[in-house]
Amino acid sequence: MAGAVNRPPPLTPEEIQARVLHRDGLILVIDKPAGLAVHAGPSKAPNLEECFDALRFGLPRPPALAHRLDADTSGVLVLGRHPKALAKLGRLFSGRDTEKTYWAIVRGAPPTDEGVFDSPLLKLNTKAGWSVKVSAKGQPSVTRYRTLGRAPGMTWLELTPETGRTHQIRVHCAHAGCAVIGDRLYGTVEPGQQLHLLARRIVLPLSKTKPVIDVTAPPPPHMLAALKACGYSEDFTQTRSGSPISKPASSAA
């Protein structure tokens, strides 16, 4: 947490506060930047948790992580503002009651425009670190996908993981022959290239008497060129289960 090391947080209070997408008495949803780990690892490198003290917004303690995103992944990240909220979020995430949607730009294309990746995944620990591979000995893993757009040599996918395995989307895409662009573990990376994976949307049924919390993150700058090549524009939206649509000119952003 903040203060554990003698250095300034990687984001200023103004920078991390500008990334708040949703705030209420229980939770915050922030737009995690790509390339920053969510918590301290063995290397004690700069991480997002070091910024949480600036997200108290009047409460006596900083918020805490309710789930994780890979360091190189950007997008929606949920924080609990106090222990009761974290306990409730823990039940939601463990029970798979949340709805998560990701966007990825992949090399090539999956075998069909829409379908399911369901290869079991096994996490391996080695002296060089850990990774994940498809294996009959692995855990059941399910990712639904559909194509939102195409450009020469790449495809824009919407992916909905029904299980929460480590690196699930990245390994499933690579196994299907369409690794996520910029994936240094499971694909090929050009110099300076970042992972083209966005946690685009999360839906949280926090209350039985109130509407679900539905939060969407904007594409990060490093994905915009590839997204636009595949047909994305800033007035893009989509139905929950249908084809992409464009917002009418009069629609609210």
Secondary structure, DSSP 8 states (H G I E B T S, - for coil): -TTSSSS--SS-HHHHHTTEEEE-SSEEEEEE-TT-BSS--TT---BGGGGGGGG-TT-SS--EESS---TT-EEEEEEESSHHHHHHHHHHHHTT-SEEEEEEEEES--SSSEEEE---EEEEEETTEEEEEE-TTSB---EEEEEEEEETTEEEEEEEESS--TTHHHHHHHHTT--BTT-TTTS---TT----EEEEEEEE---SSS--EEEE----HHHHHHHHHTT--TTEEE-SSS-EEE--TTS--
